[in-house]
Amino acid sequence: MEAVREPTCRTNGRGLQGVQVSASRRSGTTDELGPDESEPLGPPGPPERDGADLLAALLDGMDAALCAFDADGVVTHWNREAERILGWSAAEAVGREGLTGWAVRSADAQEVQARLMATMDAPGRQVHEFALLTKDGGRVLVRTQSAAVRGADGRPAGLYCAFSEVHTQIDLERSIALSEALFENAAWGVVLVDADLRPAVVNAHAAQALGIGRTSALGRPLGELLAQGVEELESALTHVLAEGAPPAPAEIWVSVRTPEGDRRRCWSCGFVRLSSPLAEEPVPLGVGWLFQDVTQARQSAQEASLLRFRTNQLHRAARAAAECESPAEAATVHLDFALAGFADHAVVDRVLGDLADEDTDEPVRLVRVAATPAGAPGPSAFGGAAGLPLRYAEGHPALACVARSGSVRASAGSLPAERARAWALTRQWPADTVHALSAVLRSRGRTLGAVTFLRGAGRSCFERSDTAYAEDVAARIAAALDLAAALDRTGPGKKT
């Protein structure tokens, strides 16, 4: 079968000829068929025509505008994107010699034509910026990439020129530059998580925060990177994949595995859903996860809030104690106010004997004078009227506290439940006690006893900041107990 001849082909290269033919048959981007070139019916055409049709579809489906010239500078190809940008149709563009007088101003035509045609003798691609004319007379600044098209003999047979509006190209370059900067130099963690919730790209800051190398984190489940907080993080990622980005950052507490042990961190996280720009319908590619370590700021805020609360509790306790008729009752009021948010139980033990004699070699004996109820919540009860000493074993935290006149902390640590229960009962504390803090009761230069705050397994162990608060409460309780003892010795209406 004889191949169809295209009357507008002006090139010597077979490659350009094929492109021009394909455009004429399917997309209307070259000359119309001649009167004797009606499209035959029946079986498909020769392989050359099928390949040309495919190439025509590819050209018209390009996101960039494309035009081509033969060796004489005549336009041979013009795709739909070029028509969209400049307004000139393929029928109006193909066959024109150069761009002068229609797509380029006459004043610029010589320079533009010379720079384009010089591409045929230059190696590789050449990038230029031109001001082109639209069909309605407007001007569009475009950025072009031009390269020579060579024939079978290796000689230049023409050139192609792909172009797009400069602002579109700049937007693309900015997007690429932003992506590269985020994954290289960002001051916060950036992780690209795929649809299976596994890291696909990790920047240097995120790798450092996770305590692992950038390549080592790729493709691994998040549960292998984090000891705690995985469920909350995976839930957030799943929500973003299904519903889209949340309206505000979320703070997530995690524990990161390190050679020194697990580190508790607070990350302020932002999420964006990533979708393919090439799909007709949004297809999620994954989630962009950006986070910043705000642990120090959040801990400082928590400490400040806790300090304000405890200061308010001390103030309220002082006002309530001032209304008590009995100093002993005032001591229990201070104890009750101190428990809120601080401990589960508390006991007050007083030294038995002459309080003024602190240089005696006799062993210290303590008597329980106040305690919070261990079974059900309620106010502290004041007792100890019988004066029976407690059977504390040597090394008991309360005895050590009185002996050294300083605070003592104790904890059952990671003991099993049964052994922790025995540990608490041996020290005559409630069975659920796991952590203890004893603060000395001092008044008028004398040691009166100790107050011991107790926490169960649901609370953390006592810290140094807790010790300062306990000592402040102990000073107020000691003053009330000292006043109560002075009143008992002198009797009502007597002077101390």
C-alpha positions as CSV (number, residue, x, y, z in Angstrom):
1,M,0.0,0.0,0.0
2,E,1.3,3.4,-1.0
3,A,2.0,5.7,2.0
4,V,-0.1,8.9,2.2
5,R,1.9,11.9,1.1
6,E,1.7,15.1,3.2
7,P,2.0,18.2,1.1
8,T,3.3,20.4,4.0
9,C,6.3,18.4,4.8
10,R,9.3,20.6,4.3
11,T,12.0,18.7,6.2
12,N,14.6,16.2,5.0
13,G,14.6,14.2,8.3
14,R,12.3,11.2,8.6
15,G,11.7,11.9,12.3
16,L,10.1,15.3,11.8
17,Q,8.2,14.1,8.8
18,G,6.5,11.4,10.9
19,V,5.6,13.9,13.6
20,Q,4.0,16.2,11.1
21,V,2.0,13.4,9.5
22,S,0.6,12.2,12.9
23,A,-0.5,15.7,13.8
24,S,-2.4,16.2,10.6
25,R,-4.5,13.0,11.0
26,R,-5.7,13.1,14.6
27,S,-5.4,16.5,16.2
28,G,-5.6,18.9,13.4
29,T,-2.3,20.4,14.3
30,T,-1.0,20.5,10.7
31,D,-2.4,20.9,7.2
32,E,-5.7,19.4,6.3
33,L,-5.8,16.4,4.0
34,G,-5.9,17.1,0.3
35,P,-9.1,16.5,-1.7
36,D,-7.8,13.1,-2.9
37,E,-6.6,12.0,0.5
38,S,-9.9,10.8,2.1
39,E,-9.3,8.5,5.0
40,P,-9.9,4.9,3.8
41,L,-12.4,2.6,5.4
42,G,-11.8,-0.9,6.4
43,P,-8.7,-2.4,8.0
44,P,-6.2,-0.3,9.9
45,G,-3.6,1.6,8.0
46,P,0.0,0.7,7.6
47,P,2.3,0.6,10.7
48,E,3.7,4.1,9.8
49,R,0.3,5.6,10.2
50,D,-0.4,3.9,13.6
51,G,2.9,5.1,14.9
52,A,2.2,8.6,13.7
53,D,-1.3,8.6,15.3
54,L,0.3,7.6,18.6
55,L,2.9,10.4,18.4
56,A,0.2,12.9,17.5
57,A,-1.7,11.9,20.7
58,L,1.4,12.3,22.7
59,L,2.2,15.7,21.4
60,D,-1.3,17.0,22.0
61,G,-1.3,15.5,25.5
62,M,1.8,17.3,26.6
63,D,1.6,19.8,29.4
64,A,4.2,22.1,27.7
65,A,3.6,24.0,24.4
66,L,5.6,22.6,21.5
67,C,6.4,23.8,18.0
68,A,8.9,22.6,15.5
69,F,10.8,24.1,12.5
70,D,12.4,22.5,9.6
71,A,15.9,23.4,8.4
72,D,14.5,26.5,6.6
73,G,12.8,27.8,9.7
74,V,9.2,26.9,8.6
75,V,6.8,25.8,11.3
76,T,6.0,22.1,11.0
77,H,4.3,21.3,14.3
78,W,2.1,23.2,16.7
79,N,0.3,21.4,19.6
80,R,-2.8,22.2,21.6
81,E,-0.9,23.7,24.5
82,A,0.8,26.2,22.2
83,E,-2.6,27.1,20.8
84,R,-3.9,27.6,24.4
85,I,-1.1,29.9,25.4
86,L,-0.9,32.1,22.2
87,G,-4.3,31.6,20.7
88,W,-3.0,30.7,17.2
89,S,-4.5,27.4,16.0
90,A,-2.4,24.7,14.3
91,A,-4.0,25.6,10.9
92,E,-2.8,29.2,11.3
93,A,0.7,28.3,12.5
94,V,1.9,25.4,10.5
95,G,3.5,26.4,7.2
96,R,4.5,29.9,8.3
97,E,8.1,30.8,7.9
98,G,9.5,31.7,11.3
99,L,7.5,33.6,13.9
100,T,7.9,37.1,12.4
101,G,4.8,39.2,12.0
102,W,2.4,37.0,13.9
103,A,3.9,35.4,17.0
104,V,6.9,37.8,17.5
105,R,7.1,41.6,17.1
106,S,9.0,42.7,14.1
107,A,11.5,44.5,16.3
108,D,12.3,41.3,18.1
109,A,12.0,38.9,15.1
110,Q,15.6,39.0,13.9
111,E,17.0,38.3,17.3
112,V,14.5,35.6,18.2
113,Q,14.9,33.8,14.8
114,A,18.7,33.9,15.0
115,R,18.8,32.4,18.5
116,L,16.3,29.7,17.6
117,M,18.1,28.7,14.4
118,A,21.5,28.7,16.2
119,T,20.2,25.8,18.2
120,M,20.7,23.5,15.3
121,D,24.4,24.0,15.5
122,A,24.6,23.9,19.3
123,P,25.1,20.8,21.4
124,G,22.3,19.8,23.8
125,R,19.4,21.9,24.8
126,Q,19.4,25.7,24.8
127,V,17.2,27.7,27.2
128,H,15.9,31.2,26.3
129,E,13.3,33.7,27.3
130,F,11.2,35.4,24.6
131,A,8.2,37.8,24.6
132,L,5.7,36.2,22.1
133,L,2.5,37.7,20.7
134,T,-0.9,36.3,21.3
135,K,-3.5,36.2,18.6
136,D,-5.4,39.1,20.3
137,G,-2.3,41.3,20.4
138,G,-1.1,40.6,23.9
139,R,2.4,39.7,24.9
140,V,3.4,36.6,26.9
141,L,6.9,36.1,28.3
142,V,7.8,32.5,27.8
143,R,10.8,30.3,28.7
144,T,11.9,28.0,25.9
145,Q,14.0,24.8,25.7
146,S,15.2,24.2,22.1
147,A,17.2,21.4,20.6
148,A,18.2,20.3,17.2
149,V,16.5,17.4,15.4
150,R,18.9,15.4,13.3
151,G,18.2,13.2,10.3
152,A,19.3,9.7,9.5
153,D,22.7,11.1,8.2
154,G,23.3,12.9,11.5
155,R,22.9,16.4,10.0
156,P,20.5,18.9,11.5
157,A,17.1,18.6,9.9
158,G,15.3,21.1,12.0
159,L,14.6,21.9,15.6
160,Y,11.9,21.6,18.2
161,C,11.0,24.3,20.8
162,A,9.1,23.5,24.0
163,F,7.9,26.6,25.9
164,S,5.7,27.6,28.8
165,E,4.8,30.8,30.4
166,V,7.6,32.2,32.6
167,H,5.4,32.5,35.7
168,T,4.3,28.9,35.4
169,Q,7.9,27.7,35.0
170,I,8.9,29.8,38.0
171,D,6.1,28.3,40.1
172,L,7.4,24.9,39.1
173,E,11.0,25.7,39.9
174,R,9.9,27.2,43.3
175,S,8.0,24.0,44.1
176,I,11.0,21.9,43.3
177,A,13.3,24.2,45.2
178,L,11.0,24.1,48.2
179,S,10.9,20.4,48.2
180,E,14.7,20.1,48.0
181,A,15.1,22.7,50.8
182,L,12.7,20.9,53.0
183,F,14.4,17.6,52.6
184,E,17.9,19.0,53.0
185,N,18.1,22.2,55.1
186,A,14.8,22.5,57.0
187,A,15.0,23.3,60.7
188,W,12.1,21.0,61.5
189,G,11.5,17.3,60.7
190,V,10.0,16.4,57.4
191,V,8.9,12.9,56.6
192,L,7.1,11.6,53.5
193,V,4.9,8.7,54.6
194,D,3.5,6.4,52.0
195,A,0.0,4.9,51.9
196,D,1.2,2.0,54.0
197,L,2.2,4.4,56.8
198,R,5.9,3.7,56.2
199,P,8.5,6.5,55.8
200,A,9.5,7.0,52.1
201,V,11.6,10.1,52.5
202,V,13.2,11.5,55.7
203,N,15.1,14.7,56.0
204,A,18.2,15.2,58.1
205,H,16.4,16.9,61.0
206,A,13.8,14.1,61.2
207,A,16.4,11.4,61.2
208,Q,18.2,13.1,64.0
209,A,15.0,13.4,66.0
210,L,14.3,9.7,65.4
211,G,17.8,8.7,66.4
212,I,18.4,6.8,63.2
213,G,20.0,7.3,59.8
214,R,18.0,8.8,56.9
215,T,18.2,5.6,54.8
216,S,17.8,3.2,57.7
217,A,14.3,4.7,58.5
218,L,12.9,4.1,55.0
219,G,10.3,1.5,54.6
220,R,10.2,0.5,58.3
221,P,7.0,0.5,60.4
222,L,6.7,3.4,62.7
223,G,6.5,1.0,65.6
224,E,10.2,0.1,65.1
225,L,11.1,3.8,65.3
226,L,9.0,4.9,68.3
227,A,8.5,3.1,71.7
228,Q,5.3,5.0,72.6
229,G,2.9,7.3,70.8
230,V,2.8,5.1,67.7
231,E,-1.0,4.4,67.9
232,E,-1.8,8.2,68.1
233,L,0.5,9.0,65.2
234,E,-0.7,6.3,62.9
235,S,-4.3,7.3,63.7
236,A,-3.5,10.9,62.7
237,L,-1.9,9.7,59.4
238,T,-4.8,7.4,58.6
239,H,-7.3,10.3,59.2
240,V,-5.3,12.6,56.9
241,L,-5.3,10.0,54.1
242,A,-9.0,9.6,54.4
243,E,-10.2,13.1,55.3
244,G,-7.4,15.5,54.4
245,A,-5.2,17.8,56.4
246,P,-6.4,18.9,59.9
247,P,-7.0,22.6,60.4
248,A,-4.3,23.1,63.0
249,P,-1.1,21.4,64.2
250,A,-1.4,18.6,66.7
251,E,0.9,17.9,69.6
252,I,1.8,14.3,70.1
253,W,3.9,12.9,72.9
254,V,6.2,10.0,71.8
255,S,9.0,8.0,73.2
256,V,12.0,7.7,70.9
257,R,14.3,4.7,71.2
258,T,18.0,5.6,71.7
259,P,21.1,3.7,72.8
260,E,20.8,5.5,76.2
261,G,17.1,4.4,76.6
262,D,13.7,5.8,75.7
263,R,13.4,9.6,75.5
264,R,10.0,11.2,76.1
265,R,9.5,14.0,73.5
266,C,6.6,16.3,72.5
267,W,6.3,17.0,68.8
268,S,4.1,19.7,67.3
269,C,2.9,18.0,64.1
270,G,1.4,19.3,60.8
271,F,0.1,17.0,58.1
272,V,-0.8,17.4,54.4
273,R,-2.2,14.8,52.1
274,L,-0.3,14.2,48.9
275,S,-2.2,13.4,45.8
276,S,-1.0,12.6,42.3
277,P,-1.4,15.6,39.9
278,L,-1.6,13.2,36.9
279,A,-4.7,11.2,38.0
280,E,-8.2,12.2,36.9
281,E,-9.4,11.5,40.4
282,P,-7.4,12.3,43.6
283,V,-5.2,9.3,44.4
284,P,-3.4,9.6,47.7
285,L,0.3,9.1,47.4
286,G,0.9,9.4,51.1
287,V,1.1,12.1,53.8
288,G,3.6,14.9,54.3
289,W,4.4,14.9,58.0
290,L,6.2,18.0,59.4
291,F,7.1,18.2,63.1
292,Q,9.0,20.3,65.5
293,D,10.3,19.3,68.9
294,V,8.5,21.4,71.6
295,T,9.4,19.3,74.6
296,Q,11.3,22.0,76.5
297,A,8.6,24.6,75.9
298,R,5.8,22.2,77.0
299,Q,7.6,21.0,80.0
300,S,8.3,24.6,81.1
301,A,4.6,25.4,80.6
302,Q,3.5,22.4,82.6
303,E,6.0,23.3,85.4
304,A,4.7,26.8,85.5
305,S,1.1,25.7,85.6
306,L,1.9,23.2,88.3
307,L,3.7,25.9,90.3
308,R,0.7,28.2,90.0
309,F,-1.7,25.5,91.2
310,R,0.4,24.5,94.2
311,T,0.9,28.2,95.2
312,N,-2.9,28.6,95.0
313,Q,-3.3,25.5,97.1
314,L,-1.0,26.8,99.8
315,H,-2.8,30.1,99.8
316,R,-6.2,28.4,100.1
317,A,-4.9,26.1,102.9
318,A,-3.6,29.0,104.9
319,R,-6.9,30.9,104.7
320,A,-8.8,27.7,105.7
321,A,-6.4,26.9,108.6
322,A,-6.8,30.5,109.9
323,E,-10.4,29.7,110.6
324,C,-9.7,26.6,112.6
325,E,-10.1,26.8,116.4
326,S,-7.6,24.0,117.1
327,P,-4.0,24.0,115.8
328,A,-4.3,20.3,115.3
329,E,-7.2,20.8,113.0
330,A,-5.3,23.4,111.1
331,A,-2.5,20.8,110.6
332,T,-4.9,18.3,109.0
333,V,-6.3,21.1,106.8
334,H,-2.8,21.8,105.4
335,L,-2.4,18.1,104.8
336,D,-5.7,17.7,102.9
337,F,-5.1,20.7,100.7
338,A,-1.6,19.4,99.9
339,L,-2.9,16.0,98.6
340,A,-4.8,17.5,95.6
341,G,-2.9,16.5,92.5
342,F,0.2,15.7,94.5
343,A,-0.3,12.3,96.3
344,D,-2.8,9.6,97.1
345,H,-2.2,9.3,100.9
346,A,-0.3,11.1,103.6
347,V,0.7,10.3,107.2
348,V,2.1,12.6,109.9
349,D,4.4,11.0,112.5
350,R,5.6,12.9,115.6
351,V,8.7,12.3,117.7
352,L,7.8,10.7,121.0
353,G,9.6,12.2,124.0
354,D,11.3,15.4,124.9
355,L,11.3,17.5,121.8
356,A,14.0,19.9,123.1
357,D,16.5,17.1,123.7
358,E,18.0,16.4,120.3
359,D,21.4,15.2,121.4
360,T,20.2,12.0,123.1
361,D,21.6,8.7,122.1
362,E,18.2,7.0,122.5
363,P,16.7,5.7,119.2
364,V,14.0,7.9,117.7
365,R,10.5,6.7,118.2
366,L,7.5,8.0,116.3
367,V,3.8,8.1,116.9
368,R,1.1,8.4,114.3
369,V,-0.8,11.7,114.9
370,A,-2.6,12.2,111.5
371,A,-3.4,10.2,108.4
372,T,-5.6,10.3,105.3
373,P,-8.2,7.6,104.9
374,A,-6.8,4.7,102.9
375,G,-10.0,3.1,101.9
376,A,-12.3,5.9,100.7
377,P,-11.8,9.6,100.2
378,G,-12.3,11.9,103.1
379,P,-10.7,14.4,105.4
380,S,-7.6,13.5,107.4
381,A,-8.1,12.2,110.9
382,F,-6.1,13.5,113.9
383,G,-5.1,10.9,116.5
384,G,-2.2,9.7,118.5
385,A,-3.8,10.4,121.9
386,A,-2.6,7.0,123.2
387,G,1.0,7.8,122.4
388,L,1.8,4.3,121.2
389,P,5.1,4.2,119.2
390,L,5.1,2.9,115.6
391,R,7.1,-0.3,115.0
392,Y,9.2,1.1,112.1
393,A,12.1,-1.0,111.1
394,E,15.6,0.4,110.9
395,G,16.1,2.4,107.7
396,H,12.4,3.4,107.4
397,P,12.2,6.6,105.3
398,A,10.4,8.5,108.2
399,L,13.1,7.5,110.7
400,A,15.8,8.5,108.2
401,C,14.1,11.8,107.5
402,V,14.0,12.7,111.3
403,A,17.6,11.5,111.8
404,R,19.1,13.6,109.0
405,S,16.6,16.5,109.3
406,G,16.1,16.4,105.6
407,S,13.7,14.9,103.0
408,V,13.9,11.3,101.9
409,R,12.5,9.7,98.8
410,A,11.7,5.9,98.4
411,S,10.2,3.8,95.7
412,A,9.3,0.2,95.1
413,G,10.7,0.6,91.6
414,S,9.9,-2.2,89.1
415,L,9.1,-4.8,91.7
416,P,6.3,-7.3,90.9
417,A,2.9,-6.5,92.3
418,E,3.0,-8.9,95.2
419,R,6.5,-7.8,96.3
420,A,5.5,-4.1,95.9
421,R,2.5,-4.8,98.2
422,A,4.7,-6.5,100.8
423,W,7.2,-3.6,100.5
424,A,4.4,-1.1,101.4
425,L,2.8,-3.1,104.2
426,T,6.2,-3.7,105.8
427,R,6.6,0.1,106.1
428,Q,3.0,0.4,107.5
429,W,1.6,2.2,104.5
430,P,-1.5,1.4,102.4
431,A,-1.0,-1.7,100.3
432,D,-1.2,0.2,97.0
433,T,1.7,2.5,97.8
434,V,4.6,2.4,95.3
435,H,6.4,5.8,95.9
436,A,7.0,7.8,99.1
437,L,8.4,11.2,100.1
438,S,9.1,12.0,103.7
439,A,9.7,15.7,104.7
440,V,10.9,16.7,108.2
441,L,8.7,18.7,110.5
442,R,10.8,21.6,112.0
443,S,9.6,24.4,114.2
444,R,11.6,26.8,116.4
445,G,14.8,25.0,115.7
446,R,13.5,21.6,116.8
447,T,12.6,18.4,114.9
448,L,9.0,17.5,115.6
449,G,8.6,14.5,113.3
450,A,8.0,13.8,109.6
451,V,5.1,14.0,107.1
452,T,5.2,11.2,104.4
453,F,3.3,11.6,101.1
454,L,2.4,8.3,99.3
455,R,1.6,7.6,95.7
456,G,0.2,4.5,94.0
457,A,1.2,2.7,90.9
458,G,-0.8,5.1,88.7
459,R,1.5,8.0,89.5
460,S,5.1,8.7,88.7
461,C,7.8,8.8,91.4
462,F,8.5,11.9,93.3
463,E,10.9,14.4,91.7
464,R,13.1,17.2,93.1
465,S,10.4,19.8,92.4
466,D,8.0,17.7,94.5
467,T,10.4,17.8,97.4
468,A,10.3,21.6,97.6
469,Y,6.5,21.6,97.7
470,A,6.5,18.8,100.4
471,E,8.9,20.8,102.5
472,D,6.8,23.9,102.3
473,V,3.7,22.0,103.4
474,A,5.7,20.3,106.2
475,A,6.8,23.7,107.6
476,R,3.1,24.8,107.9
477,I,2.1,21.5,109.5
478,A,5.0,21.7,111.9
479,A,4.1,25.2,113.0
480,A,0.5,24.0,113.7
481,L,1.7,20.9,115.6
482,D,4.1,23.0,117.7
483,L,1.4,25.4,118.6
484,A,-0.9,22.5,119.6
485,A,1.8,21.0,121.8
486,A,2.5,24.3,123.5
487,L,-1.2,24.8,124.3
488,D,-1.4,21.3,125.7
489,R,1.5,21.9,128.1
490,T,0.3,25.3,129.4
491,G,-3.4,24.7,129.4
492,P,-6.1,27.1,128.3
493,G,-5.3,30.7,129.1
494,K,-1.7,30.0,130.2
495,K,1.4,31.6,128.7
496,T,3.9,29.5,126.9
